[in-house]
């Protein structure tokens, strides 16, 4: 069960999502102390095996296409604060329990709808995935204007999930003040568009990319490793040049006659040592240099290790929540998660908590409306 000391302790979230956009958001809510209950199909998951994004959650198996399964969903929603779904816009209403029903029956419920293009508009019912949303939003070409290229990071998905979490927290706060819930319309494409705000907070229409020069670029080091340099201020540039034993360049930031020649001088020095060695030397000098970590490297990174950035949950290595709490007497211990449960592992327990008798739960299981993990 969630840690009662966490901020969202006492908040119950029904997670009806079947794809990563919802799961990214609800796992963060679980890390913040919410009791997240995944509502899954008795017929099995879309993805096999334990999913790291399901850690810290409970699971019930309910057939939402079954008339009595829909009754069970209504019962669970009556005991919940938040419901999160990523169905096609209008699909839940067509099924018999969408926001139009919840607004009348459960006016305090916060209903979060996550979709690719929003709940209305010409593209509302179009299918799509991460690449679709990155392309439509403009993010794909904002990251790299040269086409074609295919991003390896599904950026619109976690960004959209974060927008969902922010919206949920705001809606819960509003409910505390008014007693009324609402529907949140979270578009993954629009979330990716929001991410493109330039430094002054306006939408970047292109042409204002971050300049790349000797002070801001990747440099290859020994042993096929790389460092990222962002020494874009006089102080950090001077520290970098002194650390590389290039003191004649220390006072030249952004006043180079031949930036390419300066870049090559730095590159030649960087190639003489490994990234780990350079970071250990230049970092303490204030030179703004870090190693370019590939996924497996982070587990051995000294800073990530000291901060406990990664945690082992069951047999999964997963990121710890980046949200940390400090009291006047210091930082609270990080909350511990628990492994992803099998689908339906908590069906009976959750239904009993909602007030159903054991005999009725047996009847629902026999009818196929609910299931439980064997």
FENCOR-V715966 format. One record per residue. RES is the residue in one small letter. PSI is psi in whole degrees, -180 to 180 (* if undefined). OMEGA is omega in whole degrees, 0 to 359 (* if undefined). NEAR is the number of other ideal C-beta (glycine too) atoms within 10 Angstrom. Layout:
# FENCOR-V715966
((RES:PSI:OMEGA:NEAR) (RES:PSI:OMEGA:NEAR))
This chain:
# FENCOR-V715966
((x:156:182:8) (x:153:178:24) (x:121:183:16) (x:-12:180:8) (x:-10:183:11) (x:155:188:18) (x:-33:183:12) (x:14:175:23) (x:134:182:14) (x:-10:177:12) (x:127:179:21) (x:129:182:20) (x:124:172:23) (x:121:182:27) (x:102:179:30) (x:4:187:22) (x:151:180:23) (x:-4:186:18) (x:165:186:14) (x:-35:183:20) (x:-42:178:29) (x:-42:184:25) (x:-37:176:26) (x:-44:182:21) (x:-44:185:31) (x:-26:176:30) (x:-32:176:27) (x:-39:175:23) (x:-39:177:25) (x:-41:178:27) (x:-26:179:23) (x:3:173:22) (x:-3:179:20) (x:148:172:26) (x:98:183:22) (x:122:181:29) (x:111:177:23) (x:129:176:30) (x:109:188:25) (x:163:181:27) (x:137:174:17) (x:-17:182:20) (x:-4:178:11) (x:167:183:12) (x:157:174:17) (x:-34:179:9) (x:136:181:13) (x:157:172:7) (x:168:179:6) (x:136:180:17) (x:128:182:17) (x:-30:181:16) (x:-8:177:24) (x:2:180:25) (x:152:176:22) (x:12:182:27) (x:162:169:26) (x:161:184:22) (x:131:171:23) (x:148:179:28) (x:114:181:25) (x:130:177:28) (x:104:184:21) (x:-6:175:19) (x:-2:178:12) (x:136:183:17) (x:-43:181:10) (x:-26:175:15) (x:-37:178:23) (x:-35:175:19) (x:-40:178:15) (x:-42:178:24) (x:-42:178:25) (x:-41:180:15) (x:-46:180:15) (x:-40:180:21) (x:-33:179:23) (x:-21:179:14) (x:7:184:14) (x:162:174:22) (x:-32:186:21) (x:141:171:27) (x:130:180:26) (x:129:179:30) (x:154:177:21) (x:41:178:24) (x:165:172:18) (x:137:180:14) (x:128:180:18) (x:-14:185:16) (x:-39:180:14) (x:-38:177:23) (x:-42:179:14) (x:-33:181:10) (x:-23:177:15) (x:-4:175:14) (x:86:176:19) (x:-168:183:19) (x:-32:180:23) (x:-33:177:13) (x:-45:183:16) (x:-36:181:22) (x:-32:179:15) (x:-43:186:8) (x:-35:186:12) (x:72:188:19) (x:-15:179:12) (x:-2:184:14) (x:134:172:22) (x:118:185:26) (x:116:183:24) (x:115:179:29) (x:118:179:24) (x:126:180:27) (x:172:182:24) (x:-46:188:25) (x:11:179:22) (x:172:186:17) (x:-10:177:17) (x:-179:183:11) (x:165:185:11) (x:-30:184:7) (x:4:190:16) (x:-40:184:16) (x:8:179:15) (x:145:174:13) (x:162:179:9) (x:166:177:17) (x:-170:189:15) (x:-45:181:20) (x:-37:178:13) (x:-47:185:18) (x:-36:177:27) (x:-39:181:26) (x:-50:183:17) (x:-37:185:21) (x:-18:187:24) (x:-7:183:18) (x:-35:184:21) (x:-49:181:22) (x:-20:174:15) (x:-35:179:18) (x:-37:178:15) (x:110:184:11) (x:-16:182:11) (x:118:180:6) (x:152:359:9) (x:153:167:6) (x:156:185:11) (x:111:182:8) (x:143:178:15) (x:-9:179:6) (x:128:183:10) (x:63:191:17) (x:-43:181:20) (x:-25:184:31) (x:-59:179:24) (x:-32:178:18) (x:-44:176:22) (x:-38:178:30) (x:-41:177:27) (x:-40:177:16) (x:-38:178:23) (x:-44:180:28) (x:-45:178:21) (x:-45:179:13) (x:-42:179:19) (x:-46:180:26) (x:-41:178:17) (x:-41:180:13) (x:-37:177:21) (x:-40:177:16) (x:-43:178:10) (x:-39:179:14) (x:-36:177:18) (x:-33:184:8) (x:-34:187:7) (x:-20:185:10) (x:-4:184:9) (x:140:173:13) (x:-166:180:22) (x:174:172:19) (x:135:174:18) (x:128:180:21) (x:99:184:18) (x:115:178:26) (x:127:179:25) (x:-38:178:32) (x:-44:180:23) (x:-33:177:20) (x:-40:178:24) (x:-34:176:25) (x:-43:179:19) (x:-34:182:15) (x:-17:185:19) (x:7:176:17) (x:134:180:11) (x:-176:184:13) (x:-27:181:8) (x:8:175:7) (x:6:178:6) (x:163:180:10) (x:128:181:10) (x:112:181:14) (x:5:179:10) (x:156:177:10) (x:-2:180:6) (x:36:181:11) (x:159:179:12) (x:125:182:10) (x:141:177:11) (x:127:179:11) (x:-170:180:16) (x:-29:184:26) (x:-12:185:24) (x:92:181:15) (x:175:174:15) (x:140:177:13) (x:135:177:22) (x:140:179:14) (x:-176:178:23) (x:164:176:14) (x:30:177:10) (x:38:176:8) (x:164:185:21) (x:155:171:14) (x:153:172:23) (x:125:180:16) (x:127:175:23) (x:58:181:15) (x:66:190:23) (x:5:176:15) (x:155:181:13) (x:-42:182:13) (x:-47:182:12) (x:-35:178:20) (x:-43:179:23) (x:-42:179:20) (x:-39:179:21) (x:-49:183:25) (x:-39:177:25) (x:-41:180:15) (x:-28:178:19) (x:4:182:22) (x:43:175:7) (x:59:187:16) (x:-24:181:10) (x:-17:180:8) (x:-7:190:18) (x:-34:183:15) (x:20:188:11) (x:10:187:17) (x:125:177:20) (x:19:177:12) (x:34:183:6) (x:136:173:15) (x:-34:182:7) (x:86:182:9) (x:-36:181:14) (x:-39:179:10) (x:-39:177:10) (x:-44:178:18) (x:-44:181:17) (x:-35:177:12) (x:-45:178:16) (x:-42:182:20) (x:-40:181:15) (x:-38:179:12) (x:-44:181:17) (x:-32:182:23) (x:-8:184:11) (x:-14:182:11) (x:165:179:17) (x:161:178:16) (x:-41:181:24) (x:-42:180:18) (x:-43:180:15) (x:-42:181:25) (x:-43:179:22) (x:-33:181:14) (x:-49:189:14) (x:-31:182:23) (x:-52:180:17) (x:-20:179:10) (x:-11:183:14) (x:28:185:15) (x:-1:179:25) (x:61:180:20) (x:128:175:25) (x:159:177:17) (x:145:170:22) (x:102:183:14) (x:132:165:16) (x:164:186:9) (x:-55:183:7) (x:-24:183:8) (x:-30:188:14) (x:-32:181:16) (x:-26:180:12) (x:0:181:10) (x:129:185:17) (x:-37:180:10) (x:-45:179:12) (x:-36:178:16) (x:-46:181:12) (x:-35:181:8) (x:-9:182:13) (x:43:184:11) (x:-36:179:14) (x:150:177:14) (x:152:176:16) (x:122:178:10) (x:108:188:17) (x:-123:177:13) (x:18:181:7) (x:137:171:15) (x:117:186:14) (x:157:175:18) (x:141:172:13) (x:154:178:18) (x:132:179:17) (x:-2:180:9) (x:115:182:12) (x:146:183:12) (x:135:176:13) (x:135:173:8) (x:179:180:7) (x:-29:182:4) (x:13:175:6) (x:-176:183:7) (x:137:175:9) (x:149:176:13) (x:142:179:10) (x:143:179:16) (x:142:178:20) (x:138:177:10) (x:179:175:23) (x:159:190:14) (x:156:176:16) (x:133:181:24) (x:157:170:19) (x:152:179:16) (x:128:178:20) (x:10:185:23) (x:-26:185:19) (x:18:185:20) (x:-54:184:26) (x:-45:182:19) (x:-45:182:12) (x:-42:180:24) (x:-36:176:23) (x:-40:177:13) (x:-31:179:15) (x:-2:174:16) (x:7:180:10) (x:139:177:17) (x:155:182:10) (x:-39:181:10) (x:-39:179:8) (x:-37:177:11) (x:-41:177:19) (x:-42:181:11) (x:-41:178:14) (x:-37:177:23) (x:-42:180:18) (x:-35:181:9) (x:-15:183:13) (x:2:180:13) (x:-34:177:23) (x:163:177:26) (x:172:175:21) (x:158:181:19) (x:132:181:16) (x:*:*:5))
